[in-house]
């Protein structure tokens, strides 16, 4: 988890404490500002996070993947980093 938190610090300049959903939600808001729609689905044994953008569809679902994470917190961080990577590559 520490590696994931460090990547978020580097890419977004946000200090996120482990399991701090308030900080993680700032990432969701940043994605929203960039035109992303973030999907969060929770249930017993199910923690899914995915994102969609009009330029290329979803990060996971379009490839038939089921993005199930250990926690919603981990899913938000992972999805935000994937979206940021696409932005840096100039896809958006």
DRENDO-1510 file (C-alpha; in Angstrom, 1 decimal, always signed):
<recs>
REC; n; res; u; v; w
REC; 1; UNK; +0.0; +0.0; +0.0 .
REC; 2; UNK; +2.9; +2.4; +0.8 .
REC; 3; UNK; +4.0; +2.2; -2.9 .
REC; 4; UNK; +0.6; +3.2; -4.0 .
REC; 5; UNK; +0.4; +6.1; -1.6 .
REC; 6; UNK; +3.8; +7.3; -2.7 .
REC; 7; UNK; +2.8; +7.2; -6.4 .
REC; 8; UNK; -0.3; +9.3; -5.6 .
REC; 9; UNK; +1.9; +11.8; -3.8 .
REC; 10; UNK; +4.2; +12.0; -6.8 .
REC; 11; UNK; +1.6; +12.3; -9.5 .
REC; 12; UNK; -1.1; +14.4; -7.7 .
REC; 13; UNK; +0.8; +16.2; -5.0 .
REC; 14; UNK; -1.7; +15.0; -2.5 .
REC; 15; UNK; -0.7; +13.6; +0.8 .
REC; 16; UNK; -3.0; +10.6; +1.4 .
REC; 17; UNK; -2.9; +8.7; +4.6 .
REC; 18; UNK; -3.7; +5.0; +4.4 .
REC; 19; UNK; -7.5; +4.4; +4.5 .
REC; 20; UNK; -8.3; +8.2; +4.6 .
REC; 21; UNK; -11.4; +8.3; +2.4 .
REC; 22; UNK; -11.5; +12.1; +2.6 .
REC; 23; UNK; -8.2; +12.4; +0.9 .
REC; 24; UNK; -9.0; +9.6; -1.6 .
REC; 25; UNK; -12.3; +11.4; -2.5 .
REC; 26; UNK; -10.2; +14.4; -3.6 .
REC; 27; UNK; -8.9; +12.2; -6.3 .
REC; 28; UNK; -12.4; +11.3; -7.4 .
REC; 29; UNK; -13.2; +15.0; -7.6 .
REC; 30; UNK; -10.1; +15.6; -9.7 .
REC; 31; UNK; -11.1; +12.9; -12.1 .
REC; 32; UNK; -14.6; +14.4; -12.4 .
REC; 33; UNK; -13.1; +17.8; -13.2 .
REC; 34; UNK; -11.2; +16.1; -16.1 .
REC; 35; UNK; -14.4; +14.6; -17.5 .
REC; 36; UNK; -14.2; +11.1; -15.9 .
REC; 37; UNK; -17.2; +9.3; -14.5 .
REC; 38; UNK; -16.1; +7.1; -11.5 .
REC; 39; UNK; -18.1; +4.0; -10.7 .
REC; 40; UNK; -17.9; +2.5; -7.2 .
REC; 41; UNK; -19.7; -0.7; -6.4 .
REC; 42; UNK; -19.5; -2.3; -3.0 .
REC; 43; UNK; -21.0; -5.4; -1.4 .
REC; 44; UNK; -19.9; -8.2; +0.7 .
REC; 45; UNK; -16.7; -9.5; -0.9 .
REC; 46; UNK; -17.0; -7.0; -3.7 .
REC; 47; UNK; -15.1; -3.7; -4.0 .
REC; 48; UNK; -15.2; -2.5; -7.6 .
REC; 49; UNK; -13.9; +0.9; -8.9 .
REC; 50; UNK; -13.8; +1.8; -12.5 .
REC; 51; UNK; -13.9; +5.0; -14.5 .
REC; 52; UNK; -15.2; +6.0; -17.9 .
REC; 53; UNK; -14.3; +8.9; -20.2 .
REC; 54; UNK; -15.9; +9.9; -23.5 .
REC; 55; UNK; -12.6; +9.7; -25.3 .
REC; 56; UNK; -12.0; +6.0; -24.8 .
REC; 57; UNK; -14.6; +4.3; -22.6 .
REC; 58; UNK; -13.9; +2.5; -19.4 .
REC; 59; UNK; -10.5; +1.7; -17.9 .
REC; 60; UNK; -11.5; -1.9; -17.2 .
REC; 61; UNK; -15.0; -3.0; -18.3 .
REC; 62; UNK; -14.3; -2.4; -22.0 .
REC; 63; UNK; -11.8; -5.2; -21.8 .
REC; 64; UNK; -14.1; -7.6; -19.9 .
REC; 65; UNK; -12.3; -7.1; -16.7 .
REC; 66; UNK; -13.9; -7.0; -13.3 .
REC; 67; UNK; -11.9; -4.4; -11.3 .
REC; 68; UNK; -12.3; -5.9; -7.8 .
REC; 69; UNK; -10.0; -4.4; -5.1 .
REC; 70; UNK; -9.3; -5.3; -1.5 .
REC; 71; UNK; -10.9; -1.9; -0.6 .
REC; 72; UNK; -12.6; +1.0; -2.2 .
REC; 73; UNK; -9.7; +3.2; -1.0 .
REC; 74; UNK; -7.2; +1.0; -3.0 .
REC; 75; UNK; -9.5; +1.1; -6.0 .
REC; 76; UNK; -9.8; +4.9; -6.0 .
REC; 77; UNK; -6.1; +5.3; -5.8 .
REC; 78; UNK; -5.4; +2.8; -8.5 .
REC; 79; UNK; -8.0; +4.1; -10.9 .
REC; 80; UNK; -6.8; +7.7; -10.4 .
REC; 81; UNK; -3.2; +6.7; -11.2 .
REC; 82; UNK; -4.3; +4.8; -14.4 .
REC; 83; UNK; -6.3; +7.8; -15.6 .
REC; 84; UNK; -3.3; +10.1; -14.8 .
REC; 85; UNK; -1.1; +7.9; -16.8 .
REC; 86; UNK; -3.4; +8.1; -19.8 .
REC; 87; UNK; -3.4; +11.9; -19.5 .
REC; 88; UNK; +0.4; +12.0; -19.4 .
REC; 89; UNK; +0.6; +9.9; -22.5 .
REC; 90; UNK; -1.6; +12.5; -24.3 .
REC; 91; UNK; -4.6; +10.3; -24.8 .
REC; 92; UNK; -6.9; +12.9; -23.3 .
</recs>
